[in-house]
């Protein structure tokens, strides 16, 4: 039966790799997803946005799963909420 030091020596590298993955990959990605979800839920009429495709516009109607964006005079497009890249200040 292996003693505790041998067992610790075998498991220690796995624990280190798991900790590195958690703090460098999983945790930051989870925080970013929460931030993006909050941004998409807080979309409101009049907000200046940029779509993931790079189109700049202003939200004129907010629906459950989509938004209607004015991108030029007399030009309105309906996009999915997930198509909003970010809200401009």
Secondary structure as UniProt FT lines:
FT   HELIX           4..21
FT   HELIX           22..26
FT   HELIX           27..41
FT   TURN            45..46
FT   STRAND          48..51
FT   TURN            52..53
FT   STRAND          56..62
FT   STRAND          66..72
FT   TURN            73..74
FT   STRAND          75..80
FT   HELIX           81..83
FT   STRAND          84..87
//
